Amino acid sequence: MNYFKILGILFGTIAFLKPVYMHLLPWDENSFLEKTYVERRPVWIVPVAVAAFLLVGFTWYKHIVSNIPYSIILAILFTFIAIKSIIFIFNYEKFQVWVAKMLRKDKGKDVLLIDIGVGIFGLVILLLAIFIY
């Protein structure tokens, strides 16, 4: 099994199931998000963001050196992780305010819509991994 198939299956499954584990399991996801994204940037944010950059960089490296058809698609899709990492490192305060505002508005319905979008995105990646790679 090649790197892109493994990456697509893992990343796609986690993203595809996000609406399930965030909204269908019996727990309060809004309070979890409030505790996770507190006003002051948590210590774990920078190491996780750096690890994400390294993983995205490794994915681009594998795309360049391997001869796997359509690997560019997953490399580009996976690069979206780097965008969130940049925000975490350089503009966490604005991100935290945005999350807090979403959680207050309509009992967090915008969070649900984002998670449904992430689930659809994950399904696309999962299907790519299964049928293309």
JOQUIVEN-V250724 format. One record per backbone hydrogen bond with DSSP energy under -1.0 kcal/mol. CO is the residue of the C=O (numbers start at 0). NH is the residue of the N-H. If there is no record, write none. Layout:
CO;NH
CO;NH
//
This chain:
1;5
2;6
3;7
4;8
5;9
6;10
7;11
8;12
9;13
10;14
11;15
12;16
16;20
17;21
18;22
19;23
19;24
24;26
26;28
27;31
28;32
29;33
30;34
31;35
32;36
41;44
43;47
44;48
45;49
46;50
47;51
48;52
49;53
50;54
51;55
52;56
53;57
54;58
55;59
56;60
57;61
58;62
59;63
60;64
61;65
67;70
69;72
70;74
71;75
72;76
73;77
74;78
76;79
77;80
78;81
78;82
79;83
80;84
81;85
82;86
83;87
84;88
85;89
86;90
90;94
91;95
92;96
93;97
94;98
95;99
96;100
97;101
98;102
99;103
100;104
104;107
107;111
108;112
109;113
110;114
111;115
112;116
113;117
114;118
115;119
116;120
117;121
118;122
119;123
120;124
121;125
122;126
123;127
124;128
125;129
126;130
127;131
127;132
//
